């Protein structure tokens, strides 16, 4: 059904698994299109009561493909606004799923994938996992609604600190800040995920759907509008010298000195 994902339904649980471990489940256009389609599809499944997002491989997702960005720079191109907006549509699709959506985060999640797990209703994290919202480290602002979701959970100052400094958030920090639903050791991770899924499965699904609908209506109503701003900011910033130097520095393993240009 999907080139980059596994899509399974068992015992009223839909599992969407990013399945490109050889490329760290990178957020390329194929992965983005599949994620949007998968979350839209799962909303049409009448028997599903819980949705789980997973990933194959050591990392949950390494975020954007730096080698591809380097090629884009060499060709004198910038990000396409429609592609950036499509990334935001992953978050929109997740919010539009009436059933609870659980991100089972076993490893590091970077870049746009951080916005994807933050759009989910719940996050089960291994205590060895990390969230790496490193957009500003390559001269970009952010996509997949990451800033929007962080603002709802953490407020302006903490969100701006995280995004401006591109700081790594350990699983323990994320838990302390209220971003994590359950924190587990790698040994207990799968049991913790299974127990939480079972807990949700046995709750009144229709009531949970109306709760989510009400929260979306009042707190996520501007997510699509925010996506339009992402679709302006990222293409603009991908034409700056700071972005170009950051990508070259990453690819060539050289220190980057931002010039504000």
Secondary structure, 3 states (H helix, E strand, C coil): CCCCEEEEEECCEEEEEECCHHHCCCCCHHHHHHHHHHHHHHCCCCCCCEEEEEECCCCCECCCCHHHHHHHHHCCCCCCHHHHHHHHHHHHHHHCCCCEEEEEECCCEECHHHHHHHHCCEEEEECCCEEECCHHHHCCCCCCCHHHHHHHHHCHHHHHHHHHHCCEEEHHHHHHCCCCCEEECCCCHHHHHHHHHHHHHCCCHHHHHHHHHHHHHHHCCCHHHHHHHHHHHHHHHCCCHHHHHHHHHHHHCCCCCCCCC
